[in-house]
Amino acid sequence: MKGIKKSLTEEYLYLDFSHQKEGCIFPLHTSVTLFLLSYCDCTVFKVFLVLPGESTIISVLKNVPSEGVEIQIISRQELPPIVQSCCLPAIVERPGNFCRAGLAVVLRHIIQKSYEADPSKKEILELLGFKKTCLKACAEVSQWTRLCELTIPLAVENFLKESFDQPPTIPAAILELEKKLSEPVRVHNDDKLRRQKLKQQKAAGVGPSLAKEKTKSKGHRQETSEEGDSSSASLELKVAFSKLTIHKEPASANREPSHIRKAKASDLPPLDHVFAEGLYFTLADIVLLPCIHHFLVIICRKLSGKLVEFPLLAAWYQRIQEVPRVQTAASQCGIQFLSLPELQTTSSQQPPNLDEAPCAEEQNDPSFIGGPRPTMTKLMEKGIEVMFSPHPCPTWTLDWDTLPAAVSPKEGKMSSDRALRKQQQLNNLVYMVTTQAKPGDRIVDFCSGGGHVGIVLAHMLPSCQVILIENKELSLIRAKKRSDELGLSNIWFIQANMEYFTGMFNIGEHMILCRFADQTAVQLPPQRRLIGKQCMFLVDLDRARAAEEHGFSVQVISMEPESCSPKNNMIVGVPI
């Protein structure tokens, strides 16, 4: 019988290293990544710790999970060229033209590769949460991703650097996390679970508010073992830990009594947090654990009086230790769990999330029609109005019939009409870039999607380096497949948020959407489309002015024909 062929691509994982303190490797992004590798028992990556500057001398590292994992120390100058343009952590596939950068993207990829290496570890894949969306939305658009991926790690790092000679300021990000743990949980089947909770409360002879106080006052103690008193354990804990131990939801209970089935949704008790995102243990908990652990170490040692301000965080910290393999992973990473006292909590009415409140214009006009007019009028009074530059060559087109098939958007999964419009869009973009590009230039296609622009440019400009940056993995994989068919050697693929790209470039393509500038679809009324077009120009004008401040001569031009896309603006900047 033939042996099983290994299909996993060799991949290199690069992690920043600044220093090590009390078992924690800094920056915290590195500690989080190493913790996940240990938790997943993942050995499919070659791991490199990257020193700052040119230094290659380092003291002996302790508590680095190295069993089955090859860890090497390198300087930043030794990084592959594609990684030198990105923030770490980053993962590179051989032969080195596909990179994943940024904490959330890297961690999600580690989970996926760990599962592919051993499909029996379904609990690892469940770290990605319902529909595999945990920390999938980029930090630019998701407050939760930004809090976990950026704000909390940075805030804790800064907190650990404080001397505490003066009364310290607790990081706002930690206070925000405590607040979020107090908010009701929303899950895809919460109506069913909330009815089960109501039934449980009725059986216990307590009202919803009193039941909630009792649950919280226990600090969610470790009531989840099989020997525990099941009558005292909350419904949330039962649901959460049954999934962790037997990998499936608890068996459905018998049909609820009529008064439970007919209860109004507004009368159902809210679900309390068990873990960071709700009921289930996810990647968010993995990210937060090293950060919160080291925060609590300082609180307990130097500011013990402050611990009472974080009862829900402390309860989460105690509870997460009961998750299978967490203790083992923590031990391998040098995390010595603290034993915290039980803390009393009280429920309080949470203020509305102001960040998600609609703006005044939206409130006054829910349909948004004409919403931006007052703002546009104020801008015009200041001399800022819509004025497009003429298109320099409106009839120019690529000779699509002579290009390889894989270059054309017609090869993608789209209708012929859409493919034609995509070709028209590319005509405009390629013309502008090819008239500006010089041999040796770097051209970046920000938010590249499936790579329609970048692939054409890489084919047309073989002496330039083209870089595609896209957050959606599948889109970038499709682009790479087309590039491989064409045999392009001057193209890089980077799965990352835009802000994680730090490299230099000569020409950048970036289409951005904004609330009112998005209202340019052909099915909208003509007057509304016109307003959307004007808003889109004003958004782009702001970006054009920023480019001018950095030494560029800038024009905002409409594509030809304008019908090729509802988003038909181009910003063309030429160094002065």
C-alpha positions in Angstrom: 0.0 0.0 0.0 1.4 3.4 -0.9 2.1 5.8 1.8 -0.1 8.9 2.3 1.3 11.8 0.4 1.9 15.0 2.4 0.0 17.8 0.8 0.7 20.6 3.3 2.8 23.4 1.9 5.9 24.3 3.8 5.2 27.5 5.7 7.4 29.9 7.7 6.0 31.8 10.7 7.8 35.1 11.7 7.2 36.6 15.1 8.5 39.9 16.6 10.8 39.5 19.6 11.7 42.5 21.8 12.3 40.9 25.3 11.1 38.3 27.7 9.8 39.0 31.2 8.4 36.5 33.7 7.7 33.8 31.2 6.1 36.2 28.7 7.6 36.9 25.3 7.0 40.4 24.1 5.4 41.8 22.1 2.2 40.2 23.3 1.2 39.3 19.7 4.1 36.9 19.9 3.0 35.4 23.2 -0.5 34.9 21.9 0.7 33.2 18.7 3.0 30.8 20.6 0.1 30.1 23.0 -2.1 29.1 20.1 0.6 26.9 18.6 0.9 25.1 21.9 -2.9 24.8 22.4 -3.3 23.3 18.9 -0.2 21.2 19.3 0.8 22.6 15.9 4.1 21.6 14.4 3.5 22.4 10.7 5.3 25.7 10.8 8.9 26.7 11.0 9.0 29.4 13.6 11.4 32.4 13.6 11.7 35.0 16.3 12.8 38.2 14.7 15.1 40.5 16.6 14.9 44.3 16.1 17.6 46.0 14.1 20.7 44.0 13.2 21.2 42.4 16.5 21.7 38.6 16.5 22.8 38.2 20.1 20.1 37.0 22.5 20.0 35.5 26.0 18.6 32.0 26.5 14.8 32.0 26.0 12.8 30.2 28.6 9.3 28.8 28.4 9.2 28.9 24.7 7.0 26.0 23.4 9.6 24.1 21.3 8.5 20.5 21.5 8.1 19.5 17.9 8.5 23.1 16.8 11.7 24.3 15.2 12.4 27.9 16.5 15.2 30.0 15.1 16.4 33.5 15.9 17.0 35.9 13.0 17.5 39.6 12.5 15.0 41.7 10.7 17.4 42.0 7.7 17.2 38.3 7.2 13.4 38.4 6.6 12.2 37.5 3.1 11.6 40.6 1.0 7.8 40.2 1.0 7.8 40.0 4.9 9.9 43.1 5.2 7.0 45.1 3.8 4.5 43.8 6.4 3.8 44.0 10.1 4.5 40.9 12.1 3.4 38.2 12.9 3.5 36.9 9.3 3.4 33.6 7.6 5.0 32.9 4.2 4.3 30.0 1.9 7.1 28.7 -0.3 8.2 29.8 -2.8 7.7 33.1 -1.0 5.3 35.2 -2.9 2.2 34.6 -0.7 2.2 36.2 2.7 -0.4 36.4 5.5 0.2 39.3 8.0 -1.4 40.6 11.1 -2.4 38.8 14.3 -6.0 37.8 13.4 -5.2 36.6 9.9 -2.2 34.6 11.1 -4.0 33.0 14.0 -7.0 32.0 11.9 -4.5 30.4 9.4 -2.8 28.4 12.2 -6.1 27.0 13.2 -7.0 26.0 9.7 -3.6 24.4 9.0 -3.7 22.6 12.4 -7.1 21.1 11.5 -6.0 20.1 8.0 -3.0 18.3 9.5 -5.3 16.4 11.8 -9.0 16.5 10.9 -9.9 14.6 14.0 -9.3 17.8 16.0 -12.6 19.3 15.3 -12.5 21.3 18.5 -9.7 23.3 17.1 -11.7 24.3 14.1 -14.5 25.4 16.5 -12.2 28.1 17.7 -13.3 30.0 14.6 -16.8 30.2 16.0 -20.2 30.2 14.4 -19.9 30.1 10.6 -16.1 30.5 11.2 -16.3 34.2 11.5 -14.4 34.8 14.8 -12.1 37.8 14.3 -12.6 37.5 10.5 -13.8 41.0 10.0 -10.8 43.4 9.7 -10.0 45.8 12.5 -10.8 48.8 10.3 -14.5 47.8 10.3 -15.0 45.6 13.4 -14.8 47.2 16.9 -14.5 43.8 18.4 -11.6 42.7 16.2 -9.8 46.0 16.9 -10.3 45.6 20.6 -8.9 42.0 20.7 -6.2 42.3 18.0 -4.8 45.8 18.6 -6.2 47.8 21.5 -6.0 45.4 24.4 -2.5 43.9 23.6 -1.0 47.4 23.1 -2.8 48.8 26.2 -1.5 45.9 28.4 2.0 46.3 27.1 2.0 50.0 28.0 0.5 49.2 31.4 3.2 46.7 32.1 5.8 49.4 31.4 4.5 51.7 34.0 6.6 52.3 37.1 3.6 52.8 39.4 5.3 55.6 41.3 2.1 57.5 40.6 -1.4 56.1 40.9 -1.8 54.2 37.7 -4.5 54.6 35.1 -6.3 51.4 34.3 -6.4 51.0 30.5 -9.6 52.1 29.0 -9.6 48.9 26.8 -9.7 46.7 29.9 -12.6 48.7 31.3 -14.4 48.3 27.9 -13.8 44.5 28.0 -15.3 44.3 31.5 -18.3 46.2 30.2 -18.7 43.9 27.2 -18.7 40.9 29.5 -21.7 42.4 31.3 -23.8 42.8 28.1 -26.4 40.2 27.1 -25.2 37.4 24.9 -26.7 37.0 21.4 -26.2 33.7 19.6 -27.9 32.1 16.6 -30.2 30.0 18.8 -30.7 32.3 21.7 -34.5 32.2 21.7 -34.5 28.5 22.4 -31.8 28.8 25.1 -33.5 31.8 26.7 -36.7 29.8 26.9 -34.8 26.9 28.6 -33.3 29.4 31.0 -36.8 30.8 31.8 -37.9 27.2 32.5 -34.9 26.7 34.7 -35.7 29.9 36.6 -39.4 29.0 37.0 -38.4 25.5 38.4 -36.1 27.2 40.9 -38.8 29.5 42.0 -36.9 32.7 41.3 -37.5 35.6 38.9 -35.2 36.4 36.1 -33.5 39.4 37.9 -32.9 37.5 41.1 -31.6 34.4 39.2 -29.2 36.7 37.4 -27.9 38.1 40.7 -27.4 34.6 42.1 -25.5 33.4 39.1 -23.2 36.4 39.1 -22.7 36.4 42.8 -21.1 32.9 42.5 -18.6 34.4 40.1 -19.4 31.5 37.8 -17.4 29.2 40.1 -16.2 25.9 38.6 -19.6 24.2 38.7 -19.0 22.5 35.4 -17.5 19.2 36.4 -19.5 16.1 36.0 -19.5 15.7 39.8 -20.9 19.2 40.3 -24.4 20.0 41.4 -26.2 20.3 38.0 -29.1 22.1 39.6 -26.9 25.0 40.6 -24.9 25.3 37.4 -26.3 28.0 35.0 -27.7 27.0 31.7 -25.0 29.0 29.9 -22.2 27.0 31.6 -23.9 23.7 30.8 -24.3 24.6 27.1 -20.7 25.9 26.9 -18.9 23.1 28.6 -21.0 20.3 27.1 -19.7 21.5 23.7 -16.1 21.5 24.9 -16.3 18.0 26.4 -18.4 16.0 23.9 -18.2 18.3 20.9 -22.0 18.6 20.4 -24.9 20.6 21.8 -26.7 19.1 24.8 -29.6 16.9 24.0 -32.8 18.8 23.4 -35.1 18.9 26.3 -38.7 17.8 26.2 -41.3 20.1 24.8 -41.5 23.2 27.0 -44.7 23.9 28.9 -47.2 26.2 27.2 -46.4 29.2 29.4 -42.7 28.9 28.4 -43.4 28.5 24.7 -45.8 31.4 24.6 -43.7 33.8 26.6 -42.9 37.0 24.7 -39.3 37.5 23.6 -39.1 40.7 25.8 -40.0 38.5 28.8 -37.2 36.0 28.3 -34.1 36.3 30.5 -30.9 37.4 28.8 -28.0 35.0 28.4 -24.8 35.7 30.4 -21.3 35.5 29.1 -19.4 32.3 29.7 -16.5 33.3 27.4 -15.4 36.4 25.7 -17.7 36.3 22.7 -20.6 34.6 24.5 -21.3 31.0 25.3 -18.5 29.3 23.4 -14.7 29.2 23.7 -13.2 30.8 20.6 -10.1 32.4 19.2 -11.0 35.6 21.0 -10.4 33.9 24.3 -7.0 32.6 23.1 -6.0 36.1 22.1 -7.1 37.7 25.4 -5.7 35.1 27.8 -2.0 36.0 27.8 -2.9 39.7 27.8 -5.3 39.5 30.7 -3.1 37.1 32.6 -0.2 39.5 32.7 -2.5 42.4 33.5 -3.9 40.5 36.5 -0.4 39.6 37.7 0.4 43.3 38.1 -3.0 44.0 39.6 -2.6 41.3 42.2 1.0 42.2 43.1 0.8 45.9 43.2 -2.8 47.1 43.0 -4.8 44.4 44.7 -7.5 46.9 45.7 -8.3 47.4 42.1 -9.2 43.8 41.5 -12.8 44.3 42.7 -13.4 46.6 39.7 -13.1 43.5 37.4 -15.4 40.8 38.7 -16.5 39.6 35.3 -13.0 39.6 33.9 -11.8 37.6 37.0 -14.6 35.1 36.6 -13.8 34.7 32.9 -10.1 34.2 33.9 -11.0 31.5 36.4 -13.4 29.8 34.0 -11.1 29.6 31.0 -8.7 27.5 33.1 -11.2 24.7 33.0 -11.1 24.4 29.2 -9.4 21.2 28.1 -5.7 21.7 27.2 -5.6 25.4 28.3 -3.6 24.5 31.5 -1.1 22.4 29.4 -0.6 25.1 26.8 -0.2 27.8 29.5 2.4 25.7 31.4 4.4 25.2 28.1 4.3 29.0 27.6 5.4 29.9 31.1 2.0 31.1 32.3 1.4 30.3 36.0 -2.3 30.9 36.6 -3.3 33.0 39.5 -5.9 31.9 42.1 -8.3 34.8 42.4 -10.8 35.5 45.2 -14.5 35.3 44.4 -15.8 38.8 43.6 -19.4 40.1 44.1 -21.0 41.6 41.0 -24.1 43.8 40.6 -26.1 44.2 37.5 -26.4 47.7 36.1 -28.1 49.3 33.2 -25.6 49.7 30.4 -25.5 52.9 28.3 -26.2 52.6 24.6 -23.2 52.0 22.4 -22.6 55.5 21.1 -20.2 54.3 18.4 -23.0 52.4 16.7 -25.6 55.1 17.0 -26.8 56.5 13.7 -25.6 60.0 12.8 -28.0 63.0 13.0 -28.5 63.1 9.2 -29.5 59.4 9.2 -31.9 59.9 12.1 -33.6 62.9 10.4 -33.9 61.0 7.1 -33.8 57.2 7.5 -33.8 56.7 3.7 -30.7 58.8 3.5 -32.1 60.6 0.4 -30.7 64.1 0.4 -29.1 63.4 3.8 -25.7 64.8 2.9 -27.1 68.0 1.4 -26.5 70.2 4.5 -22.9 69.1 4.7 -22.4 69.6 1.0 -23.8 73.1 1.2 -21.4 74.0 4.0 -18.5 72.8 2.0 -19.6 74.8 -1.1 -19.8 77.9 1.1 -16.2 77.3 2.0 -15.3 77.0 -1.7 -15.0 73.2 -1.7 -17.2 71.7 -4.5 -17.2 69.0 -7.0 -15.0 69.6 -10.1 -13.6 66.6 -12.0 -10.5 66.8 -14.3 -11.1 65.8 -17.9 -10.1 62.2 -18.8 -6.8 62.3 -20.8 -7.7 59.5 -23.2 -11.3 58.4 -22.9 -11.3 55.9 -25.8 -8.1 54.0 -24.9 -8.4 50.3 -24.5 -6.3 47.2 -24.0 -6.2 44.8 -26.9 -8.0 42.1 -24.9 -8.2 39.7 -27.8 -4.4 39.4 -27.9 -3.9 38.9 -24.1 -3.7 35.5 -22.5 -7.1 34.2 -21.4 -6.2 34.2 -17.7 -5.5 38.0 -17.8 -9.1 38.8 -18.8 -11.9 39.1 -16.1 -14.0 37.0 -18.5 -12.2 34.0 -17.1 -13.7 34.7 -13.7 -17.2 33.7 -12.5 -19.2 36.6 -13.8 -21.8 37.4 -16.4 -20.7 38.7 -19.8 -22.1 42.1 -19.1 -20.2 42.4 -15.9 -17.0 41.1 -17.5 -17.3 43.9 -20.1 -17.8 46.6 -17.5 -14.8 45.1 -15.6 -12.7 45.3 -18.8 -13.8 49.0 -19.2 -12.7 49.7 -15.6 -9.4 48.1 -16.2 -8.9 50.1 -19.4 -9.0 53.3 -17.3 -6.8 52.0 -14.4 -4.2 50.3 -16.7 -3.8 53.4 -18.9 -3.1 55.7 -15.9 -0.6 53.3 -14.3 1.2 52.4 -17.5 1.7 56.1 -18.4 3.3 56.7 -14.9 5.2 53.5 -14.2 9.0 53.1 -14.7 11.1 50.0 -14.7 11.8 48.8 -11.1 8.7 50.5 -9.7 6.6 48.9 -7.0 2.8 49.0 -7.8 0.4 48.1 -5.0 -3.2 47.1 -5.6 -4.9 47.8 -2.3 -8.1 45.8 -1.6 -7.3 43.8 -4.7 -10.2 41.3 -4.4 -9.6 38.6 -7.1 -6.7 40.5 -8.6 -8.2 41.8 -11.8 -6.2 45.0 -11.7 -3.0 43.6 -10.3 -2.7 40.6 -12.7 -3.2 42.8 -15.8 -0.6 45.2 -14.5 1.9 42.4 -13.7 1.5 41.0 -17.2 1.7 44.4 -18.9 4.7 45.7 -16.8 7.1 42.8 -16.3 9.8 45.1 -15.1 7.7 46.3 -12.2 6.9 44.6 -8.9 3.2 44.3 -8.4 1.8 43.7 -4.9 -1.8 42.6 -4.2 -3.2 43.3 -0.7 -6.5 41.8 0.3 -8.1 40.7 3.6 -10.3 38.0 2.1 -8.3 34.8 1.7 -10.3 33.1 -0.9 -10.2 36.1 -3.3 -6.4 36.2 -3.0 -6.1 32.4 -3.5 -8.1 32.8 -6.7 -5.8 35.6 -7.8 -2.7 33.5 -7.1 -4.1 30.6 -9.2 -4.6 32.9 -12.2 -1.1 34.3 -11.7 0.4 30.8 -11.6 -1.4 29.9 -14.8 0.3 33.0 -16.5 3.7 32.2 -15.0 4.0 35.7 -13.5 7.2 36.1 -11.4 6.8 39.8 -10.6 3.8 39.6 -8.3 3.3 39.2 -4.5 0.1 38.3 -2.6 -0.4 39.6 0.9 -3.5 38.7 2.9 -3.7 41.4 5.5 -5.5 44.6 6.5 -4.2 47.6 4.6 -2.6 49.1 7.8 -0.4 46.1 8.2 1.4 46.8 4.9 4.4 49.0 5.7 6.4 48.8 2.5 7.4 51.5 0.1 5.6 51.8 -3.2 5.6 54.1 -6.3 2.0 53.7 -7.5 -1.0 52.6 -5.4 -4.6 51.7 -6.5 -7.2 52.0 -3.8 -11.0 52.2 -4.1 -12.7 53.3 -0.9 -16.4 53.3 0.1 -18.2 55.7 2.3 -21.7 55.9 3.6 -23.3 58.3 1.1 -20.6 57.8 -1.5 -21.9 54.3 -1.8 -25.2 55.4 -3.2 -24.3 55.4 -6.9 -25.9 52.1 -8.0 -27.6 52.2 -11.4 -31.0 51.1 -9.9 -31.2 54.2 -7.8 -33.1 57.4 -8.9 -30.9 59.7 -11.1 -30.9 62.5 -8.6 -29.9 60.2 -5.8 -27.1 58.8 -7.9 -25.9 62.3 -8.6 -25.7 63.1 -4.9 -23.8 59.9 -4.3 -21.4 60.8 -7.1 -20.8 64.2 -5.6 -20.2 62.7 -2.2 -17.8 60.2 -3.7 -15.8 63.0 -5.2 -15.7 64.9 -1.9 -14.4 61.8 -0.1 -11.7 61.4 -2.8 -11.0 65.1 -2.8 -10.0 64.8 0.8 -7.6 62.0 0.0 -6.3 64.0 -3.0 -5.5 66.9 -0.7 -3.6 64.6 1.6 -1.5 63.4 -1.3 -0.8 66.9 -2.4 0.5 67.7 1.1 3.1 64.9 0.5 4.4 66.3 -2.8 2.0 64.9 -5.4 0.1 66.6 -8.2 -3.3 65.0 -8.0 -6.4 64.8 -10.3 -9.8 63.2 -9.6 -11.1 61.7 -12.8 -14.2 59.8 -13.8 -13.7 56.5 -15.7 -14.9 56.3 -19.3 -17.5 55.2 -19.9 -19.0 56.1 -16.6 -21.4 53.2 -16.9 -18.5 50.7 -16.5 -18.9 51.0 -12.7 -21.0 52.8 -10.1 -17.7 53.5 -8.3 -16.0 55.2 -11.3 -13.6 57.7 -9.7 -9.9 57.5 -10.1 -7.4 59.4 -8.1 -4.2 60.0 -10.1 -1.2 61.3 -8.2 2.2 62.1 -9.8 5.2 63.1 -7.7 6.1 66.7 -8.3 
